[in-house]
């Protein structure tokens, strides 16, 4: 797993994150891991783009299944 160091965070931000983590009975590290994991997930636009790319690859061709079976049998 990768590691990240974030420098120069505002003390107030770190304090709020520590309080948030403590309120959920989690360590600061665990809470930050959850926040970053959620922020790094693909959004709807990313998922739509991926779906369009997959759909483009799966577009039907002008090949006929009967012709393909016949051709395969002849081999």
FIKOLZA-1660 file (N, C-alpha, C; in steps of 0.1 Angstrom, whole numbers, plus 5000, padded with zeros to 4 digits):
% residues 75
   i   px   py   pz ch aa at
   1 5008 4988 5000  A  X  N
   1 5000 5000 5000  A  X CA
   1 5009 5012 5000  A  X  C
   2 5004 5023 4994  A  X  N
   2 5011 5035 4993  A  X CA
   2 5010 5043 5006  A  X  C
   3 5019 5052 5008  A  X  N
   3 5019 5062 5019  A  X CA
   3 5019 5076 5013  A  X  C
   4 5013 5085 5020  A  X  N
   4 5013 5099 5016  A  X CA
   4 5016 5108 5028  A  X  C
   5 5024 5117 5026  A  X  N
   5 5027 5127 5037  A  X CA
   5 5021 5141 5032  A  X  C
   6 5013 5147 5040  A  X  N
   6 5007 5160 5037  A  X CA
   6 5013 5170 5047  A  X  C
   7 5020 5179 5041  A  X  N
   7 5026 5189 5049  A  X CA
   7 5018 5202 5050  A  X  C
   8 5021 5210 5060  A  X  N
   8 5015 5224 5061  A  X CA
   8 5000 5225 5062  A  X  C
   9 4994 5215 5069  A  X  N
   9 4980 5216 5072  A  X CA
   9 4977 5226 5083  A  X  C
  10 4967 5233 5082  A  X  N
  10 4963 5242 5092  A  X CA
  10 4960 5235 5105  A  X  C
  11 4965 5240 5116  A  X  N
  11 4963 5234 5129  A  X CA
  11 4948 5232 5132  A  X  C
  12 4940 5242 5128  A  X  N
  12 4926 5241 5131  A  X CA
  12 4919 5230 5123  A  X  C
  13 4924 5228 5111  A  X  N
  13 4918 5217 5103  A  X CA
  13 4922 5203 5109  A  X  C
  14 4934 5202 5114  A  X  N
  14 4938 5190 5120  A  X CA
  14 4931 5187 5133  A  X  C
  15 4928 5198 5140  A  X  N
  15 4921 5197 5153  A  X CA
  15 4906 5192 5150  A  X  C
  16 4900 5198 5140  A  X  N
  16 4886 5194 5137  A  X CA
  16 4886 5179 5132  A  X  C
  17 4896 5175 5124  A  X  N
  17 4896 5161 5120  A  X CA
  17 4899 5152 5132  A  X  C
  18 4907 5156 5141  A  X  N
  18 4909 5147 5153  A  X CA
  18 4896 5146 5161  A  X  C
  19 4889 5157 5163  A  X  N
  19 4877 5157 5170  A  X CA
  19 4866 5148 5163  A  X  C
  20 4866 5149 5150  A  X  N
  20 4857 5141 5142  A  X CA
  20 4860 5126 5144  A  X  C
  21 4873 5123 5143  A  X  N
  21 4877 5109 5144  A  X CA
  21 4874 5104 5158  A  X  C
  22 4876 5112 5168  A  X  N
  22 4874 5108 5182  A  X CA
  22 4859 5106 5185  A  X  C
  23 4851 5114 5178  A  X  N
  23 4836 5113 5180  A  X CA
  23 4831 5100 5174  A  X  C
  24 4838 5094 5164  A  X  N
  24 4834 5082 5158  A  X CA
  24 4843 5070 5164  A  X  C
  25 4850 5073 5175  A  X  N
  25 4859 5063 5181  A  X CA
  25 4868 5057 5171  A  X  C
  26 4875 5065 5163  A  X  N
  26 4884 5061 5153  A  X CA
  26 4897 5069 5155  A  X  C
  27 4908 5063 5150  A  X  N
  27 4920 5071 5151  A  X CA
  27 4920 5081 5139  A  X  C
  28 4928 5091 5141  A  X  N
  28 4929 5101 5130  A  X CA
  28 4933 5095 5117  A  X  C
  29 4942 5086 5118  A  X  N
  29 4947 5079 5106  A  X CA
  29 4936 5071 5099  A  X  C
  30 4928 5064 5106  A  X  N
  30 4916 5057 5101  A  X CA
  30 4906 5066 5094  A  X  C
  31 4903 5077 5101  A  X  N
  31 4893 5086 5096  A  X CA
  31 4899 5093 5083  A  X  C
  32 4911 5096 5083  A  X  N
  32 4917 5102 5071  A  X CA
  32 4917 5092 5059  A  X  C
  33 4920 5080 5062  A  X  N
  33 4919 5069 5052  A  X CA
  33 4905 5068 5046  A  X  C
  34 4895 5069 5055  A  X  N
  34 4881 5068 5050  A  X CA
  34 4878 5080 5041  A  X  C
  35 4882 5092 5046  A  X  N
  35 4879 5104 5038  A  X CA
  35 4886 5104 5024  A  X  C
  36 4898 5100 5024  A  X  N
  36 4906 5099 5011  A  X CA
  36 4901 5088 5002  A  X  C
  37 4897 5077 5008  A  X  N
  37 4891 5066 5000  A  X CA
  37 4878 5071 4993  A  X  C
  38 4870 5077 5000  A  X  N
  38 4857 5082 4995  A  X CA
  38 4860 5093 4984  A  X  C
  39 4869 5102 4987  A  X  N
  39 4872 5112 4977  A  X CA
  39 4878 5107 4964  A  X  C
  40 4885 5096 4965  A  X  N
  40 4892 5090 4954  A  X CA
  40 4883 5081 4945  A  X  C
  41 4871 5078 4950  A  X  N
  41 4862 5069 4942  A  X CA
  41 4858 5076 4929  A  X  C
  42 4856 5069 4919  A  X  N
  42 4851 5075 4906  A  X CA
  42 4837 5081 4908  A  X  C
  43 4835 5093 4902  A  X  N
  43 4822 5099 4903  A  X CA
  43 4813 5095 4891  A  X  C
  44 4801 5100 4891  A  X  N
  44 4791 5096 4881  A  X CA
  44 4797 5098 4867  A  X  C
  45 4803 5109 4864  A  X  N
  45 4808 5112 4851  A  X CA
  45 4819 5102 4847  A  X  C
  46 4828 5098 4856  A  X  N
  46 4838 5088 4854  A  X CA
  46 4831 5075 4850  A  X  C
  47 4821 5071 4858  A  X  N
  47 4814 5058 4855  A  X CA
  47 4807 5058 4842  A  X  C
  48 4801 5070 4839  A  X  N
  48 4794 5071 4826  A  X CA
  48 4803 5070 4814  A  X  C
  49 4815 5076 4815  A  X  N
  49 4825 5075 4805  A  X CA
  49 4829 5061 4803  A  X  C
  50 4832 5054 4814  A  X  N
  50 4836 5040 4813  A  X CA
  50 4825 5031 4807  A  X  C
  51 4813 5034 4811  A  X  N
  51 4801 5026 4805  A  X CA
  51 4800 5029 4790  A  X  C
  52 4802 5041 4786  A  X  N
  52 4802 5044 4771  A  X CA
  52 4813 5037 4764  A  X  C
  53 4825 5037 4770  A  X  N
  53 4836 5030 4764  A  X CA
  53 4833 5015 4762  A  X  C
  54 4828 5009 4772  A  X  N
  54 4825 4995 4772  A  X CA
  54 4814 4992 4761  A  X  C
  55 4804 5001 4761  A  X  N
  55 4793 4999 4752  A  X CA
  55 4798 5000 4737  A  X  C
  56 4807 5010 4735  A  X  N
  56 4813 5011 4722  A  X CA
  56 4820 4999 4717  A  X  C
  57 4827 4992 4726  A  X  N
  57 4834 4980 4723  A  X CA
  57 4824 4968 4720  A  X  C
  58 4813 4969 4726  A  X  N
  58 4803 4958 4725  A  X CA
  58 4792 4960 4714  A  X  C
  59 4794 4971 4706  A  X  N
  59 4784 4974 4696  A  X CA
  59 4783 4962 4686  A  X  C
  60 4771 4959 4682  A  X  N
  60 4769 4948 4673  A  X CA
  60 4775 4951 4659  A  X  C
  61 4780 4940 4653  A  X  N
  61 4786 4942 4640  A  X CA
  61 4775 4937 4630  A  X  C
  62 4779 4937 4617  A  X  N
  62 4770 4932 4607  A  X CA
  62 4772 4917 4605  A  X  C
  63 4778 4910 4614  A  X  N
  63 4780 4896 4613  A  X CA
  63 4767 4889 4617  A  X  C
  64 4764 4878 4609  A  X  N
  64 4752 4871 4612  A  X CA
  64 4756 4858 4619  A  X  C
  65 4750 4855 4631  A  X  N
  65 4753 4843 4638  A  X CA
  65 4752 4830 4630  A  X  C
  66 4742 4829 4622  A  X  N
  66 4740 4817 4614  A  X CA
  66 4752 4816 4604  A  X  C
  67 4756 4826 4598  A  X  N
  67 4768 4826 4589  A  X CA
  67 4780 4822 4597  A  X  C
  68 4782 4827 4609  A  X  N
  68 4794 4824 4616  A  X CA
  68 4794 4809 4620  A  X  C
  69 4782 4803 4624  A  X  N
  69 4781 4789 4628  A  X CA
  69 4784 4781 4615  A  X  C
  70 4778 4784 4604  A  X  N
  70 4780 4777 4592  A  X CA
  70 4795 4777 4588  A  X  C
  71 4801 4789 4589  A  X  N
  71 4816 4790 4586  A  X CA
  71 4824 4781 4595  A  X  C
  72 4821 4781 4608  A  X  N
  72 4828 4773 4617  A  X CA
  72 4826 4758 4614  A  X  C
  73 4815 4754 4611  A  X  N
  73 4812 4740 4608  A  X CA
  73 4820 4735 4595  A  X  C
  74 4821 4744 4586  A  X  N
  74 4828 4740 4573  A  X CA
  74 4843 4739 4576  A  X  C
  75 4848 4745 4586  A  X  N
  75 4862 4743 4589  A  X CA
  75 4864 4730 4595  A  X  C
% end
